[in-house]
């Protein structure tokens, strides 16, 4: 049985898994693999921006910077770019699209691209 990594109890969030922040002042982003299949692993990816590289490829392909071994993920599924102090995730015309779990409400205009 899979256990949640956090849960609500008596108006408080309790964490079963603690994910420490990386040391240093470099910008970083933590991505969680949300695979819901039986007998699969829960995977956390942390990308730390160091040096000149600011754009990373995500996908199932062997040449991806962040490799995600899941049949529903395209070989080149998405790119993640750090620019102007923010992270930008862009789907690369993947077959099933790129889904994100948003923790807060954001306004969406159906006539424009939305960036988080």
C-alpha positions as CSV (number, residue, x, y, z in Angstrom):
1,X,0.0,0.0,0.0
2,X,1.2,3.5,-0.8
3,X,1.2,6.0,2.0
4,X,0.8,9.7,1.5
5,X,3.9,11.8,2.2
6,X,1.8,14.2,4.2
7,X,-1.7,14.3,5.8
8,X,-4.0,16.5,7.8
9,X,-4.7,15.6,11.4
10,X,-6.3,18.0,14.0
11,X,-5.8,21.1,11.8
12,X,-2.2,20.4,11.2
13,X,-0.2,19.0,8.3
14,X,2.0,16.1,9.3
15,X,4.8,15.0,7.0
16,X,6.0,11.4,6.7
17,X,8.8,12.4,4.3
18,X,11.0,15.4,4.8
19,X,12.7,16.9,1.8
20,X,15.6,19.2,2.9
21,X,16.4,22.4,1.0
22,X,19.7,22.3,-0.9
23,X,22.6,24.2,0.7
24,X,23.8,27.4,-0.8
25,X,22.1,30.3,-2.5
26,X,21.7,28.9,-6.0
27,X,18.2,28.8,-7.3
28,X,16.6,25.4,-7.4
29,X,13.3,23.6,-8.1
30,X,12.0,20.3,-6.8
31,X,9.9,18.1,-9.0
32,X,7.8,15.2,-7.8
33,X,7.0,12.2,-10.0
34,X,3.3,11.5,-9.5
35,X,3.2,7.9,-10.8
36,X,0.1,6.2,-9.5
37,X,0.8,2.7,-10.8
38,X,1.1,-0.3,-8.4
39,X,4.6,-1.3,-7.3
40,X,6.1,2.0,-8.6
41,X,8.5,4.3,-6.9
42,X,7.9,7.8,-5.7
43,X,10.7,9.9,-7.1
44,X,11.9,13.4,-6.2
45,X,14.1,15.4,-8.7
46,X,15.9,18.5,-7.6
47,X,17.4,20.8,-10.2
48,X,20.0,23.3,-8.9
49,X,21.1,26.1,-11.2
50,X,24.9,26.2,-11.2
51,X,27.1,27.6,-13.9
52,X,25.9,28.5,-17.4
53,X,23.3,25.8,-18.0
54,X,19.8,27.3,-17.6
55,X,17.7,25.0,-19.8
56,X,17.0,21.3,-19.2
57,X,15.2,18.7,-21.2
58,X,12.7,16.3,-19.4
59,X,11.6,13.0,-21.0
60,X,12.0,9.3,-21.5
61,X,14.8,9.6,-24.0
62,X,18.4,8.6,-23.0
63,X,19.7,12.1,-23.9
64,X,17.3,13.9,-21.6
65,X,18.8,16.0,-18.8
66,X,16.1,14.7,-16.4
67,X,15.1,11.2,-17.4
68,X,11.6,10.0,-16.5
69,X,11.2,6.3,-17.1
70,X,7.5,6.1,-17.7
71,X,5.7,4.9,-20.9
72,X,3.3,7.9,-20.7
73,X,6.2,10.3,-21.0
74,X,7.5,11.3,-24.5
75,X,11.2,11.0,-25.4
76,X,11.4,14.8,-25.3
77,X,8.4,15.6,-23.1
78,X,9.1,19.1,-21.8
79,X,11.8,21.7,-21.2
80,X,12.4,23.5,-17.9
81,X,14.2,26.9,-18.2
82,X,15.4,29.3,-15.6
83,X,15.4,32.9,-16.8
84,X,14.9,36.3,-15.1
85,X,14.8,34.7,-11.7
86,X,11.9,32.3,-12.5
87,X,11.4,28.7,-13.8
88,X,9.4,28.1,-17.0
89,X,8.1,24.7,-17.9
90,X,7.2,24.2,-21.6
91,X,5.5,21.1,-23.1
92,X,7.3,20.0,-26.3
93,X,4.2,18.7,-28.1
94,X,4.1,15.5,-26.0
95,X,1.4,13.0,-26.8
96,X,-0.4,13.3,-23.4
97,X,0.6,16.8,-22.5
98,X,2.3,18.1,-19.3
99,X,0.3,18.2,-16.1
100,X,1.2,20.2,-13.0
101,X,-0.2,20.2,-9.6
102,X,-0.8,23.8,-8.5
103,X,-0.7,24.6,-4.8
104,X,-2.4,28.0,-5.1
105,X,-5.1,29.6,-7.2
106,X,-3.9,31.4,-10.3
107,X,-6.0,33.4,-12.9
108,X,-6.2,31.8,-16.3
109,X,-7.0,33.8,-19.5
110,X,-8.1,31.3,-22.2
111,X,-6.9,33.7,-24.9
112,X,-3.3,33.7,-23.6
113,X,-0.5,31.3,-22.7
114,X,-0.3,30.8,-18.9
115,X,3.1,30.8,-17.2
116,X,3.6,29.9,-13.5
